[in-house]
Amino acid sequence: MEGAKSSPPNTRIAVVTGGNKGIGFEVCRQLASGGATVVLTARDETRGTAAVEKLKGLGLPDVVFHQLEITDASSIAGLADFLKTRFGRLDILVNNAAIGGVEYVHELDTDEEKFSGLDYHQRLEWLEKNVNESVDAAKQGVQTNYYGTKHVIEALLPLLQSSSDGRLVNVSSEYGLLTVINNEEVRQELNGIDNLTEKRLDELLDTFLKDFEAGGTGEAHGWPTGFAAYKMAKVAMNAYSRILAKRHPELRINCAHPGYVKTHMTMSSGVLTPEEGAHNVVKVALLPDGRPTGLFFALGEEASFV
Ligand SMILES: NC(=O)c1ccc[n+]([C@@H]2O[C@H](COP(=O)([O-])OP(=O)(O)OC[C@H]3O[C@@H](n4cnc5c(N)ncnc54)[C@H](OP(=O)(O)O)[C@@H]3O)[C@@H](O)[C@H]2O)c1
């Protein structure tokens, strides 16, 4: 019955953003295979419902679609209303949706053959050479990957707090480690979680974008290069996750680097399959009870934010 609170009491309710393809789709599949009721969200209704049908075709009936454009406040509010009415709580939120924050030079070419013989670093080098770092794309990258994700979290936090075991996984990246910033003072500030504020994160992102706009890359100020905006947004997301984890000890809030994965974002240049990348995210979402919060996990294992 539409509108009624549904799902057996022991079934976990999970939301995945950007669930229509890549790592997000696989996270949906793996969570649903493990018995969770999954709300697969996508910004495009056609792509999202097609993904849900694909999962149903794989024998996973407990997957429902809801539209979510993470940069649109009314779309976020619509998802929050749906979850509140339908389930009354949320147990797992996987913030997966993101963009590269760059302009891709080629149309997506899924021919992986051209990468055979190239090692990890050669593939990354190829990827960085085949994108343009325009100011518009950088701004969009920060808006989507940091602010869009943050707004989703803010809207869904009360629902996670209604769960007896609310878990939030922000899909991060090794590109979000503090080592991407070539300025010791800024690195220390971002690592000083006891004093760091959301307002300061906003200021740092503003300064980064201004310097990027003024200097092409902002490299002279110690900002990252090569997917610069993507890196800054993930750095900020990691720091925000740590702030939130301190503020909400009742929740488990962690960041997960899936690995370098063959998806649209990497133009299929990665070394892992989406299934392998998603496994590294799902492992964090399903950490055994009592595990700590406010951590960074790389390839499913606890690692440093630095
Ligand atoms: N691939 C890697 O090697 C790698 C490495 C480290 C971290 N990650 C992270 O893993 C996550 C998934 O990336 P992926 O590689 O699977 O990328 P992908 O294949 O490009 O998928 C990205 C997903 O995000 C969605 N999305 C983008 N902007 C959105 C918006 N404004 N609102 C709602 N959905 C939006 C996309 O929807 P559309 O289909 O509509 O575009 C798509 O479903 C990202 O957080 C990424 O940063 C990836």
Ligand as a Chemical Component Dictionary entry (heavy atoms), coordinates in Angstrom:
data_LIG
# 
_chem_comp.id                   LIG 
_chem_comp.type                 NON-POLYMER 
_chem_comp.pdbx_formal_charge   0 
_chem_comp.three_letter_code    LIG 
# 
loop_
_chem_comp_atom.comp_id 
_chem_comp_atom.atom_id 
_chem_comp_atom.alt_atom_id 
_chem_comp_atom.type_symbol 
_chem_comp_atom.charge 
_chem_comp_atom.model_Cartn_x 
_chem_comp_atom.model_Cartn_y 
_chem_comp_atom.model_Cartn_z 
_chem_comp_atom.pdbx_ordinal 
LIG N1  N1  N 0  35.699 5.233  -10.454 1  
LIG C1  C1  C 0  36.718 5.414  -9.627  2  
LIG O1  O1  O 0  37.857 5.015  -9.910  3  
LIG C2  C2  C 0  36.494 6.092  -8.308  4  
LIG C3  C3  C 0  37.591 6.234  -7.450  5  
LIG C4  C4  C 0  37.408 6.828  -6.221  6  
LIG C5  C5  C 0  36.162 7.281  -5.863  7  
LIG N2  N2  N 1  35.109 7.158  -6.721  8  
LIG C6  C6  C 0  33.809 7.651  -6.286  9  
LIG O2  O2  O 0  32.841 6.639  -6.473  10 
LIG C7  C7  C 0  31.557 7.243  -6.657  11 
LIG C8  C8  C 0  30.883 6.663  -7.879  12 
LIG O3  O3  O 0  31.657 6.964  -9.018  13 
LIG P1  P1  P 0  31.639 6.096  -10.357 14 
LIG O4  O4  O 0  33.035 5.869  -10.712 15 
LIG O5  O5  O -1 30.710 4.973  -10.220 16 
LIG O6  O6  O 0  31.070 7.191  -11.373 17 
LIG P2  P2  P 0  29.967 7.125  -12.526 18 
LIG O7  O7  O 0  29.938 5.796  -13.171 19 
LIG O8  O8  O 0  30.214 8.325  -13.339 20 
LIG O9  O9  O 0  28.593 7.295  -11.707 21 
LIG C9  C9  C 0  28.293 8.481  -11.032 22 
LIG C10 C10 C 0  26.855 8.428  -10.562 23 
LIG O10 O10 O 0  26.547 9.670  -9.908  24 
LIG C11 C11 C 0  25.380 10.209 -10.515 25 
LIG N3  N3  N 0  25.334 11.663 -10.392 26 
LIG C12 C12 C 0  26.218 12.563 -10.869 27 
LIG N4  N4  N 0  25.807 13.811 -10.562 28 
LIG C13 C13 C 0  24.622 13.683 -9.897  29 
LIG C14 C14 C 0  23.710 14.610 -9.342  30 
LIG N5  N5  N 0  23.916 15.934 -9.416  31 
LIG N6  N6  N 0  22.621 14.117 -8.704  32 
LIG C15 C15 C 0  22.400 12.797 -8.618  33 
LIG N7  N7  N 0  23.224 11.871 -9.156  34 
LIG C16 C16 C 0  24.329 12.321 -9.785  35 
LIG C17 C17 C 0  25.434 9.730  -11.956 36 
LIG O11 O11 O 0  24.174 9.866  -12.588 37 
LIG P3  P3  P 0  24.035 10.001 -14.194 38 
LIG O12 O12 O 0  24.099 8.613  -14.745 39 
LIG O13 O13 O 0  22.699 10.627 -14.342 40 
LIG O14 O14 O 0  25.154 10.856 -14.671 41 
LIG C18 C18 C 0  25.856 8.291  -11.725 42 
LIG O15 O15 O 0  24.754 7.525  -11.311 43 
LIG C19 C19 C 0  31.814 8.736  -6.736  44 
LIG O16 O16 O 0  31.588 9.323  -5.464  45 
LIG C20 C20 C 0  33.285 8.816  -7.079  46 
LIG O17 O17 O 0  33.857 10.036 -6.667  47 
LIG C21 C21 C 0  35.256 6.576  -7.942  48 
# 
loop_
_chem_comp_bond.comp_id 
_chem_comp_bond.atom_id_1 
_chem_comp_bond.atom_id_2 
_chem_comp_bond.value_order 
_chem_comp_bond.pdbx_ordinal 
LIG N1  C1  SING 1  
LIG C1  O1  DOUB 2  
LIG C1  C2  SING 3  
LIG C2  C3  SING 4  
LIG C2  C21 DOUB 5  
LIG C3  C4  DOUB 6  
LIG C4  C5  SING 7  
LIG C5  N2  DOUB 8  
LIG N2  C6  SING 9  
LIG N2  C21 SING 10 
LIG C6  O2  SING 11 
LIG C6  C20 SING 12 
LIG O2  C7  SING 13 
LIG C7  C8  SING 14 
LIG C7  C19 SING 15 
LIG C8  O3  SING 16 
LIG O3  P1  SING 17 
LIG P1  O4  DOUB 18 
LIG P1  O5  SING 19 
LIG P1  O6  SING 20 
LIG O6  P2  SING 21 
LIG P2  O7  DOUB 22 
LIG P2  O8  SING 23 
LIG P2  O9  SING 24 
LIG O9  C9  SING 25 
LIG C9  C10 SING 26 
LIG C10 O10 SING 27 
LIG C10 C18 SING 28 
LIG O10 C11 SING 29 
LIG C11 N3  SING 30 
LIG C11 C17 SING 31 
LIG N3  C12 SING 32 
LIG N3  C16 SING 33 
LIG C12 N4  DOUB 34 
LIG N4  C13 SING 35 
LIG C13 C14 SING 36 
LIG C13 C16 DOUB 37 
LIG C14 N5  SING 38 
LIG C14 N6  DOUB 39 
LIG N6  C15 SING 40 
LIG C15 N7  DOUB 41 
LIG N7  C16 SING 42 
LIG C17 O11 SING 43 
LIG C17 C18 SING 44 
LIG O11 P3  SING 45 
LIG P3  O12 DOUB 46 
LIG P3  O13 SING 47 
LIG P3  O14 SING 48 
LIG C18 O15 SING 49 
LIG C19 O16 SING 50 
LIG C19 C20 SING 51 
LIG C20 O17 SING 52 
# 
